[in-house]
Amino acid sequence: MNEVKTPKKPILFYYGIALLVLMLFNFWLMPRIVQMQVKEVDYGTFMSMIEEEKIGRVEIQNNKIIFTDKEDSMIYKTGLMNDPELTMRLYQSGAKFASEIIEPTSPLLSFLLSWILPLLIFFGIGQYMTKRMMKNMGGGNSMMFNMGKSNAKVYVKSSDGIKFSDVAGEDEAKENLTEIVEYLHNPGKYKEIGASMPKGILLVGPPGTGKTMLAKAVAGEANVPFFSMSGSEFVEMFVGMGASKVRDLFKQAKEKAPCIVFIDEIDAIGKKRDGQVGGNDEREQTLNQLLTEMDGFEGNNGVIILAATNRPESLDPALLRPGRFDRRVPVELPDLKGREEILKVHAKKIKVGQDVDFTKIARMASGASGAELANIVNEAALRAVRDGRSYATQADLEESIEVVIAGYQKKNAILTDKEKLIVSYHEIGHALVAAKQTHSAPVQKITIVPRTSGALGYTMQVEEGNHYLMTKEEIENKIATFTGGRAAEEVVFGSVTTGASNDIEQATRLARAMITRYGMSDDFDMVAMETVSNQYLGGDTSLACSAQMQAKIDEQVIELVKSQHEKAVQILLDNRSKLDELANFLYERETITGEEFMGILESS
């Protein structure tokens, strides 16, 4: 259960309370204090004091008379009587008629009430608020004392319990990091030969591939303290605070050695220094301090620096030179065997049926990261619960892959008969063009059930094994497959719809990459016309050629896509009877498997 915290009150709330206390004091308590210092006497006593000339000041009000003695040391009060000659007698006795209200005139009391008491009230409120701020900062330290301290989270002796066995699909990365574990366990054999471990190891790869988990696994295997901190936590509003945090972090690490310091998303502070005026001086100071601290490490002192990033090209060259981050460990997307192992690791956390084929699921999840595979397994478990089962089946895992790729099925999306027929021909067009070409991935599934991603249907192709290279013919066939849906609409209905928008984007992207990046154009030969940045974050591209060359590239892209589109149309015309038969079958069933598709296609 989450703790419900009382919302913090603004500072005006406390000063409002102080103002209310002062107002109550002045308008309610002060008159009573004054009243306690006034002595009430009868009218006879008042007359006697007049005759004896003992009256100092006098104030005649509507229903009472207030007067003092000659020394003004005491205030008296008496009732008002019908005495026409009272004013004359007071004048003759030497009494002074008060022009202001008579109040206690003790200077000490007046000073205490007017100055000391308000100051004490405001001082008390200030002390209370200071204590609250210190408590919120934690540990009783003030904000100023905590500013330069590192906020690193310390996991001593692998409190999370993560080992290399919990990290699957990254055998090469684990092999690289196993050496670090051996060094922390037995540094003597390395010192004997004169070898020293790298001061820093940089883990690079796409998001979700397990860089942070690998770092924790190293600490878990080595059974040493593990300091974890994000790069963005070093950057402060005040100049110099980030550098102070770096110093404090490395000071703690040296005290806890042997240990591991892990800095996640190091590109937040490690970006290249451009030297522009008005840049982030705080970030550059933090980076300079980090470089200095890594240079200050003595060899074999037992402190290993691990860092992770998915933007290695943006890091400062001084950070990557030998002597700082000596080793770069790629943590890439898993291959077929790696995906299968990752699925099995995460499947241990849920109940699965005996019919689950992890190899088939791994083939269907081509290109998925470790985090996405974990999500696929979890989605399968959730689907099993929704269907009232106590374990996940093969169908649950296959459907969860489709959920990750195209979203959930739209229960309330009802297509008209004409739209449903158009979508059926569109998807069969993709599948038929793919099946009639060589070097194309086999069709796994075809569906015309709308999805929440906006797709009205899709055709799933699954490679049989790992595929690292693509030939020019394979890419051209892939472009033809993308155009197969639009080609089917043209062949059957003689018109086109908006359903091919995503196909057009992917076909154009592939055609442009063939010409600008892969050197598959006869005119441009092996000249790169496009550069790729952020290869682990989507691979943004930018053209590196003249405007005239860009126009030629556009012409070739158009010609390439057009030729493959014409090839797709011809394939469908040559197999029109099978196109109609398969489209009508899909129209009736809504979802068919690759085996059913190939069975009809190969039948005479």
LOPA-484491 format. One record per residue (C-alpha): residue number from 1; z, x, y. Coordinates in nm, 4 decimals. Each point is the difference from the previous one (the first is absolute). Layout:
N
 num        z        x        y
 NUM        Z        X        Y
...
//
This chain:
604
 num        z        x        y
   1   0.0000   0.0000   0.0000
   2  -0.0945   0.1327   0.3397
   3   0.2793   0.0538   0.2453
   4  -0.0203  -0.2291   0.3030
   5   0.0752   0.2084   0.3062
   6   0.1456  -0.1454   0.3186
   7  -0.2590   0.0342   0.2783
   8   0.0878   0.2522   0.2701
   9   0.1022  -0.1489   0.3364
  10  -0.1665   0.1289   0.3166
  11   0.1954   0.2092   0.2511
  12  -0.0095  -0.2845   0.2559
  13   0.2122  -0.2055  -0.2395
  14   0.2928   0.2404   0.0308
  15  -0.0266   0.0345   0.3764
  16  -0.0168  -0.3793   0.0267
  17   0.3317  -0.0208  -0.1851
  18   0.1504   0.2577   0.2385
  19  -0.1158  -0.2007   0.3044
  20   0.1456  -0.3190  -0.1474
  21   0.3377   0.1726  -0.0538
  22   0.0088   0.1178   0.3628
  23  -0.0867  -0.3473   0.1308
  24   0.2744  -0.1585  -0.2103
  25   0.2428   0.2611   0.1312
  26  -0.0860  -0.0612   0.3665
  27  -0.0158  -0.3797  -0.0090
  28   0.2677  -0.0862  -0.2548
  29   0.2401   0.2870  -0.0690
  30   0.0238   0.1486   0.3511
  31   0.1218  -0.3254   0.1697
  32   0.2748  -0.0280  -0.2610
  33   0.1103   0.3583   0.0605
  34   0.0190  -0.0769   0.3722
  35   0.1918  -0.3191  -0.0662
  36   0.2570   0.1921  -0.2037
  37   0.0725   0.2202   0.3063
  38   0.0679  -0.2954   0.2439
  39   0.3639  -0.1188   0.0392
  40   0.0449  -0.3725   0.0623
  41   0.2814  -0.0990   0.2453
  42   0.1147  -0.3271   0.1626
  43  -0.0802  -0.0980   0.3572
  44   0.3582   0.0682   0.1154
  45  -0.0254   0.3642  -0.1018
  46  -0.3295   0.0182   0.1865
  47   0.1689  -0.1400   0.3172
  48   0.2882   0.2479  -0.0338
  49  -0.2365   0.2964  -0.0256
  50  -0.1774  -0.1232   0.3168
  51   0.3291  -0.0154   0.1915
  52   0.0947   0.3485  -0.1267
  53  -0.3488   0.1276   0.0928
  54  -0.0723   0.1233  -0.3550
  55  -0.3527  -0.1454  -0.0258
  56  -0.2819   0.2565  -0.0034
  57  -0.3257  -0.1911  -0.0580
  58  -0.0467  -0.3680  -0.0524
  59  -0.2882  -0.2180  -0.1245
  60   0.0231  -0.3794   0.0301
  61  -0.2209  -0.1790  -0.2537
  62  -0.0559  -0.3739  -0.0631
  63   0.2977  -0.0531  -0.2279
  64   0.1963   0.3258   0.0065
  65   0.1116   0.2920   0.2143
  66  -0.0387   0.3607  -0.1190
  67   0.1882   0.2723   0.1862
  68   0.1301   0.3522  -0.0379
  69   0.3047   0.1885   0.1152
  70  -0.0080   0.2517   0.2843
  71  -0.0725   0.2903  -0.2389
  72  -0.2830  -0.1913  -0.1776
  73   0.1731   0.0901  -0.3243
  74   0.0380  -0.3539  -0.1291
  75  -0.2065  -0.3185   0.0132
  76   0.1711  -0.3398   0.0298
  77  -0.1239  -0.3545  -0.0373
  78   0.1475  -0.3297   0.1159
  79  -0.1123  -0.3578   0.0448
  80  -0.1495  -0.1374   0.3220
  81   0.2222  -0.2379   0.2073
  82  -0.0674  -0.2203   0.3059
  83   0.1302   0.2476   0.2617
  84  -0.1958  -0.0176   0.3335
  85   0.1939   0.2918   0.1519
  86  -0.0513   0.2373  -0.2969
  87  -0.2855   0.1935   0.1582
  88   0.1994   0.0659   0.3207
  89   0.3094   0.1181  -0.1891
  90  -0.2100   0.2377  -0.2130
  91  -0.1609   0.1432   0.3128
  92   0.3391   0.0523   0.1679
  93   0.1378   0.1747  -0.3127
  94  -0.2743   0.2633   0.0138
  95  -0.1853  -0.1175  -0.3120
  96  -0.3714   0.0835  -0.0295
  97  -0.2438  -0.2712  -0.1010
  98  -0.2219   0.1337  -0.2898
  99  -0.3730  -0.0071   0.0552
 100  -0.0657   0.0673  -0.3748
 101   0.1503  -0.1318  -0.3184
 102   0.3281   0.1704  -0.0766
 103  -0.0180   0.1862  -0.3358
 104   0.2120   0.2648  -0.1731
 105  -0.0552   0.3257   0.1860
 106   0.1108   0.2534  -0.2648
 107  -0.2585   0.2830   0.0379
 108   0.0652   0.1306  -0.3513
 109  -0.0526  -0.3403  -0.1592
 110  -0.3094  -0.0641   0.2096
 111  -0.1484   0.3378  -0.0994
 112   0.0724  -0.0564  -0.3679
 113  -0.1514  -0.3460  -0.0031
 114  -0.3022   0.0742   0.2175
 115  -0.1096   0.3410  -0.1382
 116   0.1822   0.1243  -0.3061
 117  -0.0237  -0.3180  -0.2085
 118  -0.3823  -0.0479   0.0377
 119  -0.0556   0.3692  -0.0775
 120   0.2123  -0.0260  -0.3133
 121  -0.1955  -0.3056  -0.1159
 122  -0.3399   0.1676   0.0435
 123   0.1261   0.3244  -0.1556
 124   0.1217  -0.1908  -0.3054
 125  -0.3378  -0.1707  -0.0423
 126  -0.1776   0.3363   0.0292
 127   0.2249   0.1549  -0.2670
 128  -0.0613  -0.2925  -0.2354
 129  -0.3768   0.0232   0.0411
 130   0.0009   0.3780  -0.0504
 131   0.1870  -0.0390  -0.3287
 132  -0.2504  -0.2599  -0.1162
 133  -0.2923   0.2280   0.0814
 134   0.1604   0.2907  -0.1860
 135   0.0662  -0.2227  -0.2999
 136  -0.3618  -0.1165  -0.0053
 137  -0.1197   0.3612   0.0100
 138   0.2104   0.0656  -0.3100
 139   0.2681   0.2524  -0.0807
 140   0.1768  -0.0431   0.3307
 141  -0.2352   0.2423   0.1763
 142  -0.1497  -0.0910   0.3333
 143  -0.3719  -0.0481   0.0547
 144  -0.0327   0.3326   0.1736
 145   0.1551   0.1830  -0.2957
 146  -0.2261  -0.1751  -0.2503
 147  -0.3266   0.0518   0.1876
 148  -0.0666   0.3492  -0.1269
 149   0.1112  -0.0669  -0.3569
 150  -0.2540  -0.0479  -0.2770
 151  -0.0098  -0.3408  -0.1659
 152  -0.1047   0.1415  -0.3352
 153   0.0951  -0.2097  -0.3011
 154   0.1648   0.2186  -0.2632
 155  -0.0360  -0.0811  -0.3685
 156   0.2407   0.2354  -0.1754
 157  -0.0752   0.0775  -0.3628
 158  -0.2729  -0.2615  -0.0329
 159   0.1956  -0.3159   0.0683
 160  -0.3252  -0.1959  -0.0448
 161  -0.0470   0.1398  -0.3483
 162  -0.3741   0.0659   0.0445
 163  -0.1456   0.2537  -0.2455
 164  -0.3497   0.1267  -0.0726
 165  -0.0145  -0.2463  -0.2888
 166   0.0175  -0.2823   0.2564
 167  -0.3114   0.1337   0.1765
 168  -0.3204  -0.0493  -0.2003
 169  -0.3641   0.0715   0.0691
 170   0.0501   0.3185   0.2050
 171   0.0096   0.2707  -0.2644
 172  -0.1483   0.2744   0.2201
 173   0.2449  -0.0687   0.2827
 174   0.2947  -0.0057  -0.2421
 175  -0.1135   0.3297  -0.1503
 176  -0.0026   0.1574   0.3469
 177   0.3451  -0.1330   0.0821
 178   0.1550   0.0880  -0.3362
 179  -0.0064   0.3635   0.1111
 180   0.2242  -0.0919   0.2935
 181   0.2496  -0.1614  -0.2370
 182   0.0048   0.3104  -0.2201
 183   0.0597   0.2199   0.3026
 184   0.2953  -0.2092   0.1181
 185   0.1450   0.0082  -0.3523
 186  -0.0545   0.3700  -0.0662
 187  -0.0941   0.2028   0.3109
 188   0.0997   0.3242  -0.1731
 189  -0.3195   0.0384  -0.2049
 190  -0.2081  -0.0362   0.3162
 191   0.2113   0.2535   0.1923
 192  -0.0285   0.2432  -0.2914
 193  -0.3755   0.0300   0.0399
 194   0.0196  -0.0214   0.3796
 195  -0.1612  -0.3418   0.0304
 196   0.1143  -0.2585   0.2495
 197  -0.0611  -0.3702   0.0112
 198  -0.2143  -0.1559   0.2728
 199   0.2074  -0.0934   0.3023
 200  -0.1811  -0.3278   0.0407
 201  -0.2049  -0.2270  -0.2245
 202  -0.2262  -0.2648   0.1535
 203  -0.0775  -0.3133  -0.2023
 204  -0.3263  -0.1586   0.1158
 205  -0.1727  -0.3120  -0.1220
 206  -0.0761  -0.3664   0.0700
 207   0.2798  -0.2499   0.0674
 208   0.1765  -0.1348  -0.3064
 209  -0.0729   0.2891  -0.2351
 210   0.3666   0.0971  -0.0401
 211   0.0546   0.2972   0.2332
 212   0.3539  -0.1038   0.0941
 213   0.0844  -0.0831  -0.3603
 214  -0.1208   0.3428  -0.1134
 215   0.2250   0.1684   0.2562
 216   0.3007  -0.1977  -0.1229
 217  -0.0934   0.0806  -0.3598
 218   0.0083   0.3731   0.0823
 219   0.3541  -0.0423   0.1354
 220   0.0943  -0.2107  -0.3011
 221  -0.1265   0.2578  -0.2481
 222   0.1557   0.2910   0.1890
 223   0.3297  -0.1901   0.0428
 224   0.0461   0.1279   0.3554
 225   0.0696  -0.1711   0.3364
 226  -0.3058  -0.1717   0.1458
 227  -0.0353  -0.0467   0.3775
 228  -0.2508  -0.2699   0.0913
 229  -0.1246  -0.0671   0.3524
 230  -0.3091  -0.1516   0.1585
 231  -0.2015   0.1976   0.2544
 232   0.0269  -0.2800   0.2553
 233   0.3820   0.0279  -0.0029
 234  -0.0227   0.3402   0.1717
 235  -0.1805  -0.1369   0.3055
 236   0.2493  -0.1136   0.2639
 237  -0.0281  -0.1401   0.3505
 238   0.1954   0.2930   0.1444
 239  -0.1680   0.3397   0.0095
 240   0.1686   0.2506  -0.2319
 241   0.1688  -0.2506  -0.2292
 242  -0.2661   0.0315  -0.2712
 243   0.0321   0.3779  -0.0048
 244   0.3779  -0.0372  -0.0230
 245  -0.0416  -0.2302  -0.3014
 246  -0.2201   0.2587  -0.1709
 247   0.2644   0.2698   0.0552
 248   0.2733  -0.2257  -0.1329
 249  -0.2047  -0.0974  -0.3092
 250  -0.0699   0.3611  -0.0959
 251   0.3611   0.0969   0.0675
 252   0.1173  -0.2674  -0.2454
 253  -0.2628   0.1096  -0.2532
 254   0.1145   0.3640   0.0099
 255   0.3600  -0.1109  -0.0527
 256  -0.0994  -0.2114  -0.3033
 257  -0.2407   0.2560  -0.1536
 258  -0.1515  -0.0142  -0.2535
 259  -0.1500  -0.3288   0.1167
 260  -0.3232  -0.1782   0.0876
 261  -0.0950  -0.1216   0.3485
 262  -0.2652  -0.2730  -0.0007
 263  -0.1813  -0.0996   0.3218
 264  -0.2106  -0.3119  -0.0498
 265  -0.3036  -0.0666   0.2241
 266   0.0243   0.3466   0.1533
 267  -0.3141  -0.0649   0.2076
 268   0.2259  -0.1932   0.2422
 269   0.1307   0.3346   0.1314
 270  -0.2501   0.2462  -0.1486
 271  -0.3187  -0.1049   0.1818
 272  -0.2189   0.2664   0.1536
 273   0.1155   0.1194   0.3412
 274  -0.2828  -0.0692   0.2424
 275   0.1708   0.1463   0.3099
 276  -0.0960  -0.2901   0.2215
 277   0.2063  -0.0588   0.3133
 278   0.2179  -0.3064  -0.0335
 279   0.0107   0.0149  -0.3786
 280   0.3065  -0.0765  -0.2078
 281   0.2114   0.3055   0.0825
 282   0.2814  -0.1302  -0.2179
 283  -0.2215  -0.0059  -0.3097
 284  -0.1320   0.3488   0.0681
 285   0.3512   0.1375   0.0500
 286   0.1034  -0.1580  -0.3293
 287  -0.2994   0.1559  -0.1764
 288   0.0733   0.3428   0.1528
 289   0.3614  -0.0227  -0.1191
 290  -0.1175  -0.0939  -0.3510
 291  -0.2336   0.3008  -0.0071
 292   0.2824   0.2274   0.1173
 293   0.2447  -0.1301  -0.2598
 294  -0.2494   0.0477  -0.2850
 295  -0.0647   0.3573   0.1171
 296   0.3737   0.0639   0.0039
 297   0.0441  -0.0683  -0.3702
 298   0.0906   0.3031  -0.2037
 299  -0.1806   0.0379  -0.3286
 300   0.1517  -0.1675  -0.3062
 301   0.2779  -0.1744   0.1918
 302  -0.0290  -0.3139  -0.2136
 303  -0.1302  -0.2407   0.2666
 304  -0.3370  -0.1573  -0.0812
 305  -0.1853  -0.2027   0.2638
 306  -0.2140  -0.2866  -0.1284
 307  -0.2159  -0.2059   0.2342
 308  -0.2407  -0.2887  -0.0501
 309  -0.2960  -0.1211   0.2027
 310  -0.3230  -0.1931  -0.0394
 311  -0.1568   0.1693   0.3049
 312  -0.0077   0.3739  -0.0837
 313  -0.2970   0.0632   0.2306
 314   0.2125  -0.0942   0.3036
 315   0.2752   0.2577  -0.0641
 316   0.0435   0.3075   0.2185
 317  -0.1506   0.3174  -0.1571
 318   0.3232   0.1891   0.0734
 319   0.1839  -0.2405  -0.2296
 320  -0.2415   0.0571  -0.2890
 321  -0.0217   0.3779   0.0106
 322   0.1465   0.2104  -0.2846
 323   0.3716   0.0519   0.0492
 324   0.0617  -0.3600   0.1026
 325  -0.1732  -0.2592  -0.2145
 326  -0.1365   0.2423  -0.2557
 327  -0.1140  -0.2515  -0.2581
 328  -0.1921  -0.3256   0.0248
 329   0.0400  -0.2420  -0.2914
 330  -0.2600  -0.2808  -0.0127
 331   0.1368  -0.3355  -0.1154
 332  -0.3238  -0.1893  -0.0609
 333  -0.0760  -0.3472  -0.1298
 334   0.0617  -0.0072  -0.3781
 335  -0.2844   0.0128  -0.2503
 336  -0.0389  -0.2377  -0.2949
 337   0.2624   0.1754  -0.2140
 338   0.2354   0.0271   0.2980
 339  -0.0361  -0.3706   0.0840
 340   0.0807  -0.0894  -0.3594
 341   0.3146   0.2153   0.0034
 342   0.1131  -0.1453   0.3333
 343  -0.0481  -0.3540  -0.1288
 344   0.2098   0.0810  -0.3077
 345   0.2798   0.1489   0.2151
 346   0.0212  -0.3108   0.2191
 347  -0.0442  -0.2327  -0.2982
 348   0.3309   0.1333  -0.1370
 349   0.1747  -0.1853   0.2822
 350  -0.1335  -0.3422  -0.1129
 351  -0.0553  -0.1796  -0.3297
 352  -0.3601   0.0149  -0.1229
 353  -0.1746  -0.1597  -0.2977
 354  -0.1313   0.1800  -0.3051
 355  -0.3607  -0.0761   0.0929
 356  -0.0037   0.2090   0.3189
 357  -0.2773   0.2637   0.0045
 358   0.1014   0.2474   0.2709
 359  -0.3255   0.1960  -0.0386
 360  -0.2055  -0.3065   0.0897
 361   0.2271  -0.0805   0.2953
 362  -0.0274   0.3614   0.1197
 363  -0.3825  -0.0215  -0.0113
 364   0.0057  -0.3225   0.1998
 365   0.2306   0.1565   0.2624
 366  -0.2389   0.2834   0.0851
 367   0.0898   0.1687   0.3296
 368   0.3530  -0.1451   0.0145
 369   0.2915   0.2162   0.1160
 370   0.3358   0.0206  -0.1729
 371   0.1548  -0.2431   0.2483
 372  -0.2822  -0.2500  -0.0571
 373   0.0416   0.0280  -0.3778
 374   0.3724  -0.0697   0.0371
 375  -0.0906  -0.3047   0.2078
 376  -0.2460  -0.1164  -0.2682
 377   0.2716   0.0136  -0.2684
 378   0.2443  -0.1858   0.2244
 379  -0.2589  -0.2687   0.0813
 380  -0.0563  -0.0481  -0.3747
 381   0.3742  -0.0524  -0.0527
 382   0.0112  -0.2528   0.2859
 383  -0.2972  -0.1896  -0.1454
 384   0.1724  -0.0154  -0.3389
 385   0.3105  -0.1522   0.1632
 386  -0.2133  -0.2574   0.1852
 387  -0.1578  -0.1015  -0.3312
 388   0.3410  -0.0337  -0.1673
 389  -0.0315   0.3011  -0.2329
 390   0.2603   0.2696  -0.0623
 391  -0.2521   0.2857  -0.0311
 392  -0.3275   0.1099   0.1605
 393  -0.3253  -0.0209  -0.1950
 394  -0.3402   0.1698   0.0210
 395  -0.1312  -0.2973   0.1999
 396   0.2847   0.0402   0.2503
 397  -0.0857   0.3658   0.0613
 398  -0.3727  -0.0715   0.0326
 399   0.0646  -0.2829   0.2438
 400   0.2396   0.2185   0.2021
 401  -0.2813   0.2565   0.0443
 402  -0.2197  -0.2764   0.1377
 403   0.2838  -0.1059   0.2310
 404   0.0221   0.3536   0.1398
 405  -0.3800   0.0267   0.0352
 406  -0.0951  -0.3476   0.1254
 407   0.3239  -0.1919   0.0594
 408   0.1424  -0.3113  -0.1635
 409  -0.2121  -0.2907  -0.1164
 410  -0.0418  -0.2684   0.2665
 411   0.1124  -0.3198  -0.1661
 412  -0.1057  -0.2242   0.2875
 413  -0.3467   0.1520   0.0588
 414  -0.2493  -0.2494  -0.1394
 415  -0.3676   0.0993   0.0199
 416  -0.2761  -0.2582   0.0107
 417  -0.2314  -0.0125  -0.3015
 418  -0.2756   0.1734   0.1951
 419   0.2299   0.2766   0.1244
 420   0.1411   0.0481  -0.3486
 421  -0.3525   0.0333  -0.1409
 422  -0.1000   0.2498   0.2716
 423   0.3080   0.2128  -0.0691
 424  -0.0753  -0.0123  -0.3749
 425  -0.3528   0.1323   0.0523
 426   0.1302   0.2559   0.2506
 427   0.2520   0.1521  -0.2427
 428  -0.2367  -0.0112  -0.2965
 429  -0.2541   0.1758   0.2198
 430   0.2429   0.2922   0.0437
 431   0.0806   0.0115  -0.3713
 432  -0.3589  -0.0329  -0.1204
 433  -0.1335   0.2744   0.2284
 434   0.2850   0.2290  -0.1116
 435  -0.0622  -0.0724  -0.3705
 436  -0.3773   0.0617   0.0213
 437   0.0421   0.3444   0.1549
 438   0.1023   0.3195  -0.1736
 439   0.3071   0.2000   0.1117
 440   0.1806  -0.3150   0.1184
 441   0.3598  -0.0889  -0.0843
 442   0.0332  -0.2824  -0.2563
 443   0.0862  -0.3474   0.1274
 444   0.3618  -0.0902  -0.0779
 445   0.0380  -0.3443   0.1540
 446  -0.1853  -0.2499   0.2192
 447   0.1740  -0.2815   0.1849
 448  -0.0805  -0.2560   0.2677
 449   0.3618  -0.0951   0.0671
 450   0.0703   0.0500   0.3756
 451   0.2634   0.2566   0.0941
 452   0.2351   0.0340   0.2974
 453  -0.1894   0.3101   0.1181
 454  -0.2894  -0.2301   0.0939
 455  -0.2173   0.0805  -0.3029
 456  -0.1578  -0.3088  -0.1594
 457  -0.0563   0.1980  -0.3182
 458  -0.0430   0.3548  -0.1257
 459  -0.1433   0.2093  -0.2790
 460   0.2268   0.2674  -0.1473
 461  -0.1554   0.3139  -0.1452
 462   0.2149   0.2502  -0.1890
 463  -0.0910   0.3587  -0.0834
 464   0.0550   0.1076  -0.3598
 465   0.1663   0.3260   0.0956
 466   0.0605   0.2443   0.2832
 467  -0.2915   0.0302   0.2416
 468   0.0178   0.2919   0.2430
 469  -0.3662   0.0462   0.1010
 470  -0.2759  -0.2455   0.0888
 471  -0.3684   0.0814  -0.0194
 472  -0.2575  -0.1169   0.2517
 473  -0.1322  -0.2530  -0.2519
 474   0.3493  -0.1387  -0.0640
 475   0.0624  -0.0541   0.3720
 476  -0.3389  -0.1683   0.0401
 477   0.0787  -0.2276  -0.2940
 478   0.3334  -0.0835   0.1586
 479  -0.1739  -0.0963   0.3249
 480  -0.2429  -0.2174  -0.1977
 481   0.2973  -0.1699  -0.1690
 482   0.1562  -0.0746   0.3405
 483  -0.3253  -0.1666   0.1093
 484  -0.0295  -0.2002  -0.3238
 485   0.2008  -0.2961   0.1311
 486  -0.2202  -0.0512   0.3065
 487  -0.3105   0.0589  -0.2151
 488   0.1050  -0.2816  -0.2359
 489   0.0391  -0.2397   0.2912
 490  -0.3510   0.0876   0.1233
 491  -0.1604  -0.0339  -0.3464
 492   0.1626  -0.3320  -0.0912
 493   0.0586  -0.1835   0.3285
 494  -0.2513   0.1627   0.2315
 495   0.2697   0.0445   0.2679
 496   0.3051   0.2180   0.0641
 497   0.3698  -0.0621   0.0779
 498   0.2854   0.1877   0.1615
 499   0.1522   0.0843  -0.3380
 500  -0.1596   0.3460  -0.0150
 501   0.1713   0.1430   0.3097
 502   0.2332   0.2306  -0.1941
 503  -0.2825   0.1069  -0.2334
 504  -0.2141   0.0968   0.3001
 505   0.2806   0.2128   0.1480
 506   0.0586   0.1905  -0.3243
 507  -0.3720   0.0529  -0.0691
 508  -0.0551   0.1316   0.3545
 509   0.3015   0.2315  -0.0223
 510  -0.1221   0.1500  -0.3283
 511  -0.3560   0.0446   0.1290
 512   0.1224   0.1722   0.3166
 513   0.2281   0.2321  -0.1994
 514  -0.2952   0.1004  -0.2237
 515  -0.1970   0.1137   0.3039
 516   0.2665   0.1413   0.2322
 517   0.2577   0.1489  -0.2392
 518  -0.1423   0.0424  -0.3502
 519  -0.3281   0.1698   0.0974
 520  -0.2113  -0.2485  -0.2008
 521  -0.2750  -0.0360   0.2599
 522  -0.3295   0.1847  -0.0370
 523  -0.0386   0.0282   0.3780
 524   0.3433   0.1444   0.0821
 525   0.0538   0.2036  -0.3174
 526   0.3569   0.1450  -0.0149
 527   0.0936  -0.0491   0.3639
 528   0.3248  -0.1862   0.0700
 529  -0.0536  -0.2663   0.2640
 530   0.3503  -0.1461  -0.0230
 531   0.3531   0.1405  -0.0173
 532   0.2992  -0.1599  -0.1702
 533   0.3520   0.0012   0.1450
 534   0.3215  -0.1370  -0.1478
 535  -0.1347   0.0257  -0.3535
 536   0.3255  -0.1399  -0.1395
 537   0.0142  -0.2917   0.2460
 538  -0.3296  -0.1781  -0.0536
 539  -0.2317   0.2883   0.0884
 540  -0.1122  -0.0794   0.3539
 541  -0.3459   0.1404   0.0739
 542  -0.1738   0.1131   0.3171
 543  -0.3642   0.0986   0.0483
 544  -0.0644   0.3626   0.0976
 545  -0.3637  -0.0113   0.1068
 546  -0.2232  -0.0877   0.2923
 547  -0.0989  -0.3521   0.1021
 548  -0.3555   0.0572  -0.1263
 549   0.1334   0.1051  -0.3395
 550   0.2244  -0.3064  -0.0121
 551  -0.3052  -0.2213   0.0496
 552  -0.1718   0.1704  -0.2972
 553   0.3140  -0.0470  -0.2096
 554   0.0025  -0.3712   0.0808
 555  -0.3650  -0.0292  -0.1031
 556   0.0657   0.1667  -0.3348
 557   0.3104  -0.2103  -0.0644
 558  -0.1992  -0.3176   0.0610
 559  -0.2847   0.1202  -0.2214
 560   0.2372   0.0967  -0.2832
 561   0.1902  -0.3314  -0.0031
 562  -0.3265  -0.1953   0.0316
 563  -0.1571   0.1759  -0.2986
 564   0.3060  -0.0653  -0.2201
 565   0.0058  -0.3627   0.1141
 566  -0.3617  -0.0384  -0.1080
 567   0.0850   0.1595  -0.3350
 568   0.2830  -0.2518  -0.0514
 569  -0.2342  -0.2916   0.0806
 570  -0.2533   0.1260  -0.2541
 571   0.2680   0.0364  -0.2719
 572   0.1075  -0.3610   0.0552
 573  -0.3576  -0.1283   0.0001
 574  -0.0634   0.1787  -0.3284
 575   0.3146  -0.1605  -0.1517
 576  -0.0123  -0.3414   0.1692
 577   0.0737  -0.1972  -0.3162
 578   0.3138   0.2025  -0.0729
 579   0.1029  -0.0315   0.3652
 580  -0.0137  -0.3803  -0.0234
 581   0.1752  -0.0128  -0.3388
 582   0.2844   0.2312   0.1061
 583   0.0455  -0.1696   0.3397
 584   0.0272  -0.3455  -0.1603
 585   0.2486   0.1359  -0.2562
 586   0.2139   0.1525   0.2771
 587  -0.0312  -0.3236   0.2025
 588   0.1546  -0.1938  -0.2900
 589   0.2672   0.2559  -0.0995
 590   0.0801   0.1467   0.3480
 591   0.1199   0.3245  -0.1639
 592  -0.1683   0.1935  -0.2805
 593   0.0739   0.3354  -0.1614
 594  -0.2318   0.2986  -0.0300
 595  -0.0375  -0.0644  -0.3737
 596  -0.1152  -0.3578   0.0601
 597  -0.2422   0.1181   0.2678
 598  -0.1555   0.2681  -0.2224
 599  -0.0121  -0.2396  -0.2955
 600  -0.2208  -0.2468   0.1891
 601  -0.2066   0.2784   0.1597
 602  -0.0785   0.1668  -0.3336
 603  -0.0683  -0.3213  -0.1876
 604  -0.3651  -0.0816  -0.0572
//
